[in-house]
Amino acid sequence: MPTRTKTSADKAEPLEKSKILSVSCEISDAYSGISGREHSMPRIITLSNAVDPKSDYGQVERAECLDMLRRGYDGEYKYSATEGGRVFVNDYDDYSRVKQTLSHEFVHHVRRVGGASSEFDAVDSIGITKLSVIRSLEEGCAVFMQGAYCMQGRKDPESVLDAVFEVFDSKAIAMLPQTYRMVKEEGISVRFSSEVSNDALASIIGTHGNISFNENNSFKSNLYSAGTSFAAIVYAANEFDFDLTGKKLLTNTFDELKRELREAAGRADVEDAINSISNKLKDKRQS
């Protein structure tokens, strides 16, 4: 998970490993409950062990963890058939930030081991347009669940979306109504279509700009911004039901998520709700 304020290992001591494992189990149990599916725990790889010459990490894991930090990431998820799921985390961050990072990366894990994001297995054969849509939807699911999970039980729609967009960029909420209008225009433009097309979604992602939050341009913000808006539209279309939305974001395939957007496209109540809540949040941040 990228972060705009790069956090290097500049604190004297990392978080205790027991705390990281405890919150990891807490998040894993919560996502199992929301998704209705049991899943394996990923291997947790911490930055402090990566820089410790006495740790039992191999050279590859050390290099991957340090590369994560070099690119300005607080965390990252990787999966392979041989290694299974692995979550890399900068444990020199404070507890709140580590918890947010883990809650983000565990979404990727739950979706991957549950088969929702299995299209990544064919990444080499996927065209650039479809790949950008897949990545945007994937990160949107993770950003939404990260923000909502850290709400400590508050599930009113305004608070949830306020927290969700604060995770990525508080100003991105301004793009939500425009994103819905574009989904609506594209979603109902082709009769008999069950989902919004990859080309249409890629075009919408492009309207979010292409800003990098770190120096080597490895993180393109439009994928996160648009994906967060897509997840928010799914939330609105499901009557702001957090549990139902959370289950879909953790278990729906990419095609199923595109169908969710298509179904939301023609509903006036969804558009009204999105306009109302985004205006409230914009006013709140401007006051």
Secondary structure as GFF3:
##gff-version 3
##sequence-region A 1 287
A	DSSP	alpha_helix	17	35	.	.	.	ID=ss1
A	DSSP	beta_strand	43	46	.	.	.	ID=ss2
A	DSSP	alpha_helix	47	50	.	.	.	ID=ss3
A	DSSP	alpha_helix	59	70	.	.	.	ID=ss4
A	DSSP	beta_strand	75	80	.	.	.	ID=ss5
A	DSSP	beta_strand	84	89	.	.	.	ID=ss6
A	DSSP	alpha_helix	95	113	.	.	.	ID=ss7
A	DSSP	three_ten_helix	118	125	.	.	.	ID=ss8
A	DSSP	alpha_helix	128	149	.	.	.	ID=ss9
A	DSSP	alpha_helix	157	168	.	.	.	ID=ss10
A	DSSP	three_ten_helix	170	175	.	.	.	ID=ss11
A	DSSP	alpha_helix	176	187	.	.	.	ID=ss12
A	DSSP	alpha_helix	198	206	.	.	.	ID=ss13
A	DSSP	alpha_helix	221	237	.	.	.	ID=ss14
A	DSSP	alpha_helix	242	251	.	.	.	ID=ss15
A	DSSP	alpha_helix	254	265	.	.	.	ID=ss16
A	DSSP	alpha_helix	268	286	.	.	.	ID=ss17
###
